[in-house]
Amino acid sequence: MSFQEAVRSALIENYANFTGRALRSEFWYFMLAFVIASLVATAIDVSILRHTILETIVTLAAVLPTLAVGARRLHDIDRSGWWQFIQVIPLIGIIVLIYWFAQPGEPGPNRFGPPPAR
């Protein structure tokens, strides 16, 4: 999945879709797009606006699609999307999630559905 396809999938086609499965490329490209958007918003806030309003708007707009693509990514490795909340455990939680997000998905169908189209 290309960068544009991943961002379109996460933001437009599956904005708040917590069902199904997501490819690694969809997840990681979306996260890259979010980090870039946050950095640009922060730069604009600091240099022009002198407030954090734009960065706050970007972050709030990305909460739902970030949780949704994370849940679908976990579904691809046959884990519940609720595992995302392990990140509240300092340091260990985020390390475990990064490890899981980096794992290849199951090649065949699992309890969350068929493998995503490549």
C-alpha positions as semicolon CSV with decimal commas, in nm:
position;residue;x (nm);y (nm);z (nm)
1;M;0,000;0,000;0,000
2;S;0,141;0,338;-0,097
3;F;0,167;0,641;0,131
4;Q;-0,130;0,815;-0,033
5;E;-0,345;0,500;-0,026
6;A;-0,268;0,444;0,342
7;V;-0,355;0,799;0,445
8;R;-0,672;0,796;0,231
9;S;-0,774;0,461;0,378
10;A;-0,722;0,571;0,738
11;L;-0,866;0,922;0,709
12;I;-1,145;0,886;0,455
13;E;-1,250;0,526;0,397
14;N;-1,200;0,396;0,753
15;Y;-1,202;0,710;0,971
16;A;-1,378;0,543;1,265
17;N;-1,385;0,183;1,144
18;F;-1,269;-0,047;1,422
19;T;-1,353;-0,368;1,235
20;G;-1,143;-0,561;0,988
21;R;-0,769;-0,570;0,945
22;A;-0,497;-0,323;0,840
23;L;-0,167;-0,387;0,669
24;R;0,157;-0,284;0,835
25;S;0,213;-0,030;0,558
26;E;-0,128;0,129;0,619
27;F;-0,055;0,169;0,989
28;W;0,302;0,295;0,959
29;Y;0,235;0,531;0,667
30;F;-0,060;0,680;0,853
31;M;0,154;0,730;1,165
32;L;0,423;0,895;0,951
33;A;0,162;1,130;0,800
34;F;0,033;1,215;1,147
35;V;0,383;1,293;1,278
36;I;0,455;1,513;0,974
37;A;0,121;1,695;1,013
38;S;0,190;1,749;1,384
39;L;0,538;1,885;1,317
40;V;0,410;2,123;1,049
41;A;0,125;2,239;1,274
42;T;0,364;2,294;1,563
43;A;0,604;2,490;1,342
44;I;0,319;2,713;1,222
45;D;0,194;2,758;1,578
46;V;0,536;2,856;1,709
47;S;0,640;3,082;1,424
48;I;0,315;3,252;1,327
49;L;0,030;3,199;1,572
50;R;0,222;3,196;1,903
51;H;-0,041;2,951;2,036
52;T;-0,084;2,575;2,012
53;I;-0,427;2,591;1,854
54;L;-0,339;2,436;1,516
55;E;-0,142;2,149;1,668
56;T;-0,431;2,084;1,908
57;I;-0,678;2,070;1,619
58;V;-0,457;1,826;1,426
59;T;-0,418;1,603;1,731
60;L;-0,790;1,602;1,813
61;A;-0,881;1,529;1,450
62;A;-0,643;1,232;1,448
63;V;-0,755;1,064;1,771
64;L;-1,031;0,851;1,619
65;P;-0,849;0,739;1,304
66;T;-0,534;0,663;1,504
67;L;-0,726;0,439;1,744
68;A;-0,915;0,279;1,454
69;V;-0,607;0,199;1,243
70;G;-0,430;0,072;1,557
71;A;-0,721;-0,160;1,636
72;R;-0,731;-0,290;1,277
73;R;-0,352;-0,343;1,285
74;L;-0,384;-0,548;1,604
75;H;-0,667;-0,745;1,443
76;D;-0,427;-0,835;1,162
77;I;-0,206;-1,017;1,416
78;D;-0,516;-1,173;1,579
79;R;-0,523;-0,950;1,889
80;S;-0,812;-0,744;2,019
81;G;-0,803;-0,370;1,954
82;W;-0,844;-0,320;2,327
83;W;-0,474;-0,411;2,363
84;Q;-0,395;-0,053;2,257
85;F;-0,468;0,055;2,611
86;I;-0,160;-0,131;2,731
87;Q;0,024;0,190;2,644
88;V;-0,094;0,342;2,974
89;I;0,174;0,126;3,139
90;P;0,479;0,353;3,128
91;L;0,754;0,251;2,884
92;I;0,673;-0,122;2,877
93;G;0,330;-0,072;2,721
94;I;0,450;0,132;2,424
95;I;0,742;-0,105;2,362
96;V;0,504;-0,402;2,350
97;L;0,270;-0,215;2,113
98;I;0,551;-0,114;1,877
99;Y;0,666;-0,476;1,869
100;W;0,313;-0,597;1,788
101;F;0,254;-0,326;1,527
102;A;0,575;-0,432;1,352
103;Q;0,477;-0,802;1,332
104;P;0,360;-0,945;0,999
105;G;-0,011;-1,017;0,982
106;E;-0,158;-1,363;0,968
107;P;-0,158;-1,483;0,606
108;G;-0,505;-1,637;0,617
109;P;-0,839;-1,545;0,768
110;N;-0,861;-1,504;1,143
111;R;-1,145;-1,419;1,383
112;F;-1,140;-1,056;1,260
113;G;-1,191;-1,144;0,895
114;P;-0,997;-1,215;0,579
115;P;-0,651;-1,068;0,523
116;P;-0,655;-0,710;0,394
117;A;-0,610;-0,655;0,021
118;R;-0,255;-0,571;-0,066
